């Protein structure tokens, strides 16, 4: 599943379903797809997401930077990197006082 986030204040954002649902839950939403946030709900959701990403970053240990192994799997994408486009969309929506919608 792919989830597309839309608002009038920003270009659409496409996120894989499992990550999108995780981010929605971090925003304080149920994770239901499709759904929406009204403009007055966006700032609080944005703050909850930023807080959750910061807390996650503080609890995840950093990988050893001096270990190089060409056969090792690529390192996973950090939650902060996955959340960045959605944080930008929410920030734009909050600034412009726009609703945010998402669907499959």
C-alpha positions as a printed Julia matrix, in Angstrom:
104×3 Matrix{Float64}:
  0.0    0.0    0.0
  1.1    3.55  -0.75
 -0.34   6.54   1.14
 -0.52   9.96  -0.48
 -0.68  13.04   1.75
 -2.27  16.17   0.25
 -2.69  19.79   1.23
 -3.14  23.01  -0.74
  0.0   24.48   0.84
  2.5   21.83  -0.36
  3.16  19.28  -3.08
  1.75  15.8   -2.49
  3.88  13.39  -0.44
  3.88   9.63  -1.11
  4.95   7.25   1.68
  4.88   3.46   1.94
  1.83   2.31   3.92
  3.5    0.79   6.98
  5.69   3.85   7.51
  2.77   6.21   6.84
  0.64   4.48   9.47
  3.49   4.64  11.97
  3.89   8.37  11.31
  0.14   8.93  11.61
  0.11   7.21  14.98
  3.08   9.31  16.13
  1.0   12.37  15.15
 -1.7   11.17  17.55
 -4.02   9.89  14.81
 -5.58   6.43  14.71
 -3.7    5.48  11.55
 -6.87   5.2    9.48
 -6.44   5.53   5.72
 -8.14   7.5    4.2
 -8.62  10.32   6.66
 -7.76  13.96   7.27
 -6.75  16.64   9.75
 -8.6   19.92   9.87
 -6.46  23.03   9.67
 -6.77  23.76  13.4
 -5.57  20.21  14.25
 -2.41  20.39  12.11
 -0.11  22.36  14.48
 -0.67  19.93  17.36
 -0.13  16.9   15.09
  3.05  18.48  13.75
  4.37  19.09  17.27
  3.57  15.51  18.35
  5.38  14.13  15.29
  8.44  16.33  15.86
  8.55  15.34  19.52
  8.23  11.62  18.72
 10.98  11.79  16.08
 13.3   13.61  18.5
 12.58  11.06  21.24
 13.21   8.18  18.83
 16.48   9.73  17.72
 17.63   9.99  21.33
 16.93   6.32  22.05
 18.5    4.75  18.95
 22.22   4.03  19.36
 24.5    5.25  16.6
 26.12   2.6   14.41
 29.85   2.22  14.58
 31.18   4.61  11.95
 34.63   3.07  11.72
 33.39  -0.36  10.61
 33.36  -0.82   6.87
 32.06  -4.01   5.34
 31.24  -4.08   1.65
 29.11  -7.2    2.13
 27.04  -5.75   4.96
 23.43  -4.81   4.33
 22.73  -1.14   3.84
 21.84   0.68   7.01
 18.12   1.2    7.52
 16.55   4.56   6.81
 16.18   6.51  10.04
 12.72   7.53  11.26
 13.73  11.2   11.09
 14.59  10.83   7.41
 11.31   9.07   6.69
  9.31  11.69   8.6
 11.05  14.73   7.09
  8.79  15.13   4.0
  5.65  14.78   6.11
  6.98  17.27   8.67
  7.61  19.74   5.84
  4.08  19.21   4.49
  2.52  19.65   7.93
  4.59  22.78   8.59
  3.44  24.3    5.29
 -0.18  23.39   6.05
  0.09  24.89   9.55
  1.56  28.12   8.17
 -1.13  28.44   5.49
 -3.88  27.12   7.8
 -4.84  24.32   5.39
 -6.4   20.91   5.94
 -4.29  17.79   5.35
 -5.8   14.7    3.74
 -4.39  11.26   2.96
 -5.56   8.22   1.03
 -4.33   5.12  -0.78
